[in-house]
């Protein structure tokens, strides 16, 4: 069983994301860093990173949402 | 209402479906949406796609892409990681965690992401924000306490899978969900 997520950290990341978004400072790189931090705070439960979805452009998450099978096909091509 | 009218349909409630689960399991997952109060809003604003596939990146397992109005769910959910916990109102991690059944976890994740889709309906976001701002709120899960969007999405899941527990533990959240569902059907 995974350890309990760091809830304070998840809430802090959510507040930071909202602040950056409102300030017009969210870009792909910033968003990816926040996702890494959120995943780390979730202790591996990636259902707990979807709070970052409102701040992502579709093109930023395209590769993250790629199915494993498609990625495998690409690597074999 | 006739039975076929309360089932999710391609071209009416969503445009594209991809799944690497068996047909029976895919149907079982989608059946969680077979409620008029969910299907009526989806008919007004269909999802562009629902993908239930084994995703390659471990950092995302359930995601609503706001620009595309699409939902992606990782079908490769792991016990002890994405599900396997007990449901304890107010202290469980999240609703899709609080089940010992992997398919039920995907069903709950789908409900959670559909809740995010509902944010775009008139009045819905303001009702959700008001619900979260209420001093009476008692988030049904720990994740529900992280912001207004997750407060609504987790309460929405609980409204359908643990309605008595939601109305007992968090009457404010239960009322918020009812108000949003009424607003999305206007």
Interface residues (C-beta under 8 A of the other chain):
Chain A: X1 X2 X4 X5 X7 X10 X11 X14 X18 X35 X36 X38 X39 X44 X45 X46 X47 X48 X49 X50 X51 X53 X54 X56 X57 X58 X61 X63 X64 X65 X66 X67 X68 X69 X70 X71
Chain B: X18 X20 X51 X53 X54 X55 X56 X57 X58 X59 X60 X61 X62 X63 X64 X65 X66 X67 X68 X72 X74 X76 X80 X81 X82 X84 X85 X93 X94 X96 X97 X109 X112 X113 X116 X142 X143 X145 X146 X147 X149 X150
